[in-house]
Amino acid sequence: MTNDTNSKTRLDRRFAALKRSGRAGLVVFMTAGDPDYDTALDILCKMPGAGADVIEIGMPFTDPMADGPAIQESSQRALRSGQNQIRTLAMVRAFRERDDNTPVVLMGYYNPIYVYGPERFLADAKAAGVDGLIVVDLPPEEDEELCLPALSAGLNFIRLATPTTDDKRLPAVLVNTSGFVYYVSIAGITGTAAPDVMAVGAAVERLKAHTDLPVAVGFGVKTTEQVREIGAVADAVVVGSALVNTIKDTLVDGAAGPQTVNAVLNFVGELAQGVDATTGRKV
């Protein structure tokens, strides 16, 4: 039910190390180029030192239909600052010059990849040091479009499972998934509600009956305490909108302010305390 094409990727190594330590991982999200290229690159390069185990980078898009207002606005800020797919891959290349260990996953929608050219995109992403892709609007029925070529290129293809993904649908979702499974803890768009920890625990247990892949849980996670609680039942916790809002809250006249970078890194450090508190748990 799981795909082993991408054995021993950075994601595989990172999750294996987390499992050995008995600690949940912290997956953080940022939008490429938000609020501008240089500030975003500075944040990206410093996130591992602040406590991030895996970094998701959003590919800015004009119509991010599954994202809530915070991430939609971050995409608009990035696009206004001139961000595009070429500059997003350049960010990853620049990051890889400093860090060859932290997994990087690009997250977004198929349209910008299609415009770039899927074959060219996969080659350039792999060369830049990208480890995996989350493309939220490509269902399993379209695996030949991007998922299977990505796997052949040595990139993990990470799929979303949701509270409405039943046991009949789940095998199709998991068949070509690799790296980890991203469990969406709430129904709806990102950043709009808080997850129910008991329901998350039951969902993770159900997923693990179908796959050996790590399960990362996201959507609606905003506090260190939520990270600790979800990290007690999942392999990793994803925080996105709350970090993007931290950038927004520090902007001065729409541009990066003197506190922008430090505010984000301090928040990552606080969230990391939540996963540190899970050390020794058995999932």
N, C-alpha and C positions, 0 to 999 in steps of 0.2 A: 504493500500500500504506500510505501514511501520510496523516494527516488534516491539512489546512492551515487548518481553521476558525479556529484560535487563533493565527494568525500575529502576531508582534510582541507576544507576552505577555511578562511579566517573565521567565519561564523561557526563552523564546526569546532575549531580549536578553542574559540572563546567560550562557547557553551560547555564544552568538555571541561575546561578549566573551572568554570563556575560550578559545575556539578561536583567536581572534586573538592571544592572548597565548601560545598553545602550552602552556597549563597545564591540568591536571586540576582539576575543581571538588571542593570539600569539601561534602558534604551531611550535615547533622547532624540527629539525631532527639532529640526530647524529648517527654514525655507532658504534655499540658495539665493544669495544676493539681498537678503533682508537685514537691515534697511538699505545697505549698499554692499558692493562686492568686498571692499577691504575690511569693513567691520564684520561681515559674515565670515570671512576667512579667518580673521583673528579669533572669533568665537569658536569656530570649528576646530582650529588647531589647539585650542586650550581646553576643550571639553573633556578629553580623556584624563588630563591632569586633575580636573575638577571632580571626576568620578564616573564619567560615562563609560559604559562597557561596549555599547554599540551605538552608532550614530545613523539616524535616518535623515536624509536630506531631501526636502521637498523640491520637486522640479516645478518652478512657477508656471502657472497656466491661467488663462483668462476666465475659464469656466470650471472651477473645481467643485463639482456638484456634490460630492460626498463630504466636503469640509464645511465646518461652521464658520461664523463670521471672522474669528481671529485668524485662521489660516487663509481664508479668502483675502483678507486685508493684507496679510503678509505677502501673498503672491502679487497683489497689486503694487505694493511698495517696491518689491524686487523688480517687477517689470518696468516700473517707472524709472528705476535706477539703471536700466539697461541690461538686466540679467536675461540670459537665454541659455539654450542647451550647451552651446560651446563654452560659455563662461562657467556653467555649472560643472562640466567635466574638467575645466581648468582648475576650479576650486579643489576638486578631488586630487588632481595631480599635484597641486601645491601642498595639500595636506599629506600626501604620501611621501613627499620629500622629507617630512618631519616624523612621520609615524607609519611604520610598516605593519603594525600589529592590530590596531583597532578596526573592527569591521565597519564598512560604510555601505549603506543600502540607499538606493535612490527610490523615492516614492512619488507617485503621481499618476498621470493619465496618459492614455495611449496617443492622443493627438500630437503632442510635441515630439514624441518618438517617431511617429509616422511621417511627420513633416521633415524631420532630420534624416530619415531613412533608416528603417529597422536594422538592416545588416551593418550599415556604417555605424549606427549608434552602439550596437553590441560590441563591435570591434573597438571603438573608441572608449567605451565605458570600461571594458576589460583592460585596455592599455593604460587607462588613467588610474586604475586601482580600485574600481567599484567591485563590491563583493556580491551584491544581490539587488533584485528589483522587486518592488511592490507596485503593480499596475492595477489600480482599483476597478477600472472599467473593462477589463478583459476577463470574461468568465472562462471556466475550464473548457467549454465548447469551442473556444477560439485558441486553444493551446498551440496549434500549428502556426499561428500568426506571430507570436513572440516568445511564449514560454519554452517551447521545445528548442528553438534556435538559441535562446539564452542558456539553457542547460548545456547544449552542445558547445557553447562558447566558454563554459566554465563559470557561469554566473548562477548563483542561487536564485530561484524564483519563489517568492514568498506569497502565500495566499491568505486571504482573510476568511475567518469563520465568524459567524455572528450568532446571536441568540435564536435566530430563525433558521439556522442551518441544521436541518433534522438529520436523523441517521440515514435516511435514504439519499440525501444530497451529499453528505459528508465524504463518502469515498471518492466522488468526482472531484471535490475540492482538494483532496489530499493526494490524488494519484501522481501528479508531477510536482508537488510542492517539495521544497528543500530548504535547508537553513534553519527555519523555524516556522511555526504556524502563528499567525497574528490573530488572537481572539479579540473581537470587538465586544467590549463588555456591556454596551448599551445599544439599543436600537435607535437609529437616527443618525444625525450628523455629529461631527467631532466637537468636543468642548462644550456640550450643552446640558449634561447631566452627570451625576455621580454614580459610580458603579456600586452594585450590591455585592459585597464581598462573599456572602454565603452562596449566592447564585453563581458568582465567578468560580468559586471552588468546585461546585458541582459540574459546571461546564468544562473546566480544565480536566477533571476526572473523566468525563465522557470523551473528550478529545483524545486523552491518553489511552483510552481503550481501543482507539483506531489507528494511532500512530506512535512511533518512537521519537518523533521530532520534538524538540523543546517547544513549549507554548509560552508566548509572550502576550501579555494582556494590556490593552490600552483603551483609549477613549474615556474622557471624563476624569482622569487621574490628575489631581492638582496639588496634593499635599504630601509631606513626608510621611504622615501617618497612613494615608491611603497606600503609599508605596510599600510601607512595612506590612500592612495587612494583606495586600494582594501578593506581595513577594513571598508571603508565607505559604501560598497555595499554588503559585505559578513559577515557571522557570525564569521569567523576566517581566519587568513592568515598563510600559511605554508611557512617556510624558511628552505631549506635544503642545497643545493649545496654551497651557499654562506658561510654558517657556516663551512661546511666541508673544503672549500678552506681556511678559516681562520686558521684551524688547519694545513693544508699543508704548508701555508706560514710562519708558525712559527717553523717548524721543523728544527732541527740542525743535519745534517748528517743522516736524516731519522728518528730521534727520537724526542720525545717531548723536546722542548726548554724551557728556563726559562719564556718565555712570553706566552706559548701556552694556559694555562688555563685562564689567565686574558684576553688575546686577544679575546677568544671565549665569555667569560662572558661580556666583555665590548660591544661586538657587539650585543649580546642578549639584553643588556640594551638599546642600541641605537634603535634597532628594536621595543622594548617595548614602546619607546616614540611615535612610529607611531600608535600603537593601542591605547595608552592613548589619543591621539589626536582625536580618534573617539568617545570618551565618550559622550553620549547624542544623538548619531545618531539613527535614526529609520530605521530598516531594516525589 
